[in-house]
Amino acid sequence: MNTLKLISSGQHNLKNIVETALQNEEKRMEAGIRKTRKRLDVFESKYQQSTADFINDYENDRLEETMDFMEWVGEFRMMNRLLEKRVGWISEA
């Protein structure tokens, strides 16, 4: 585990500043996850298929390349990155 020590020569309470910044970053991550989940929901509804099933079909070349499918894969990958970042964020806190 890494330790970070901040020292201020001013009157500012660095702990509050850092805590606020961390809370804001967490809110941004959660908003990104919600937004990406909504995009995945649209594809799932449109194609009547779960993202997991779609990815399985896509990775096994059972689907043609379309713009929708490329966007769906991109949203899936974005969700994975956001969730990994959140897990790393939580485990480091």
C-alpha positions as CSV (number, residue, x, y, z in Angstrom):
1,M,0.0,0.0,0.0
2,N,1.3,3.4,-0.9
3,T,1.1,6.4,1.5
4,L,0.8,10.0,0.4
5,K,1.5,12.8,2.9
6,L,0.4,16.3,2.0
7,I,1.7,19.3,3.9
8,S,0.2,22.7,3.6
9,S,1.9,25.9,4.7
10,G,-1.5,27.7,4.3
11,Q,-4.7,27.9,6.2
12,H,-6.4,25.3,4.0
13,N,-7.6,22.0,5.3
14,L,-6.1,19.7,2.8
15,K,-8.0,16.7,4.1
16,N,-11.3,18.3,3.2
17,I,-10.0,19.3,-0.2
18,V,-8.8,15.8,-1.0
19,E,-11.9,14.1,0.3
20,T,-14.1,16.4,-1.8
21,A,-12.0,15.7,-4.9
22,L,-12.2,11.9,-4.3
23,Q,-16.0,12.1,-3.8
24,N,-16.4,14.1,-7.0
25,E,-14.3,11.5,-8.9
26,E,-16.4,8.7,-7.5
27,K,-19.6,10.5,-8.6
28,R,-18.2,10.9,-12.1
29,M,-17.4,7.2,-12.3
30,E,-20.9,6.3,-11.1
31,A,-22.5,8.6,-13.6
32,G,-20.4,7.1,-16.4
33,I,-21.4,3.6,-15.4
34,R,-25.1,4.6,-15.4
35,K,-24.8,6.3,-18.8
36,T,-23.0,3.3,-20.3
37,R,-25.6,0.9,-18.7
38,K,-28.4,2.9,-20.4
39,R,-26.6,2.6,-23.8
40,L,-26.2,-1.1,-23.3
41,D,-29.9,-1.4,-22.4
42,V,-30.9,0.3,-25.7
43,F,-28.9,-2.3,-27.7
44,E,-30.3,-5.2,-25.6
45,S,-33.8,-3.9,-26.2
46,K,-33.3,-3.2,-29.9
47,Y,-31.8,-6.6,-30.6
48,Q,-33.7,-8.6,-27.9
49,Q,-30.4,-10.1,-26.7
50,S,-28.3,-9.7,-23.5
51,T,-24.9,-8.0,-23.9
52,A,-23.2,-11.2,-22.7
53,D,-24.9,-13.3,-25.4
54,F,-24.2,-10.7,-28.0
55,I,-20.5,-10.5,-27.1
56,N,-20.3,-14.3,-27.2
57,D,-21.8,-14.3,-30.7
58,Y,-19.6,-11.4,-31.8
59,E,-16.4,-12.9,-30.5
60,N,-17.2,-16.2,-32.2
61,D,-17.8,-14.5,-35.6
62,R,-21.5,-15.4,-35.7
63,L,-22.5,-11.8,-36.5
64,E,-21.7,-9.5,-39.4
65,E,-19.9,-6.2,-38.8
66,T,-22.3,-3.4,-38.5
67,M,-22.0,0.1,-37.0
68,D,-24.5,-0.8,-34.3
69,F,-22.5,-3.9,-33.3
70,M,-19.2,-2.0,-33.2
71,E,-20.8,0.6,-31.0
72,W,-22.3,-2.1,-28.8
73,V,-18.8,-3.7,-28.4
74,G,-17.4,-0.3,-27.6
75,E,-20.0,0.3,-24.9
76,F,-19.3,-3.2,-23.4
77,R,-15.6,-2.4,-23.3
78,M,-16.2,1.0,-21.8
79,M,-18.4,-0.6,-19.0
80,N,-15.6,-3.1,-18.3
81,R,-13.0,-0.3,-18.0
82,L,-15.3,1.7,-15.7
83,L,-16.0,-1.2,-13.5
84,E,-12.4,-2.2,-13.3
85,K,-11.5,1.4,-12.4
86,R,-14.2,1.5,-9.7
87,V,-12.9,-1.8,-8.2
88,G,-9.4,-0.5,-8.1
89,W,-10.6,2.8,-6.7
90,I,-12.5,1.0,-3.9
91,S,-9.7,-1.4,-3.1
92,E,-7.2,1.5,-2.8
93,A,-9.4,3.7,-0.6
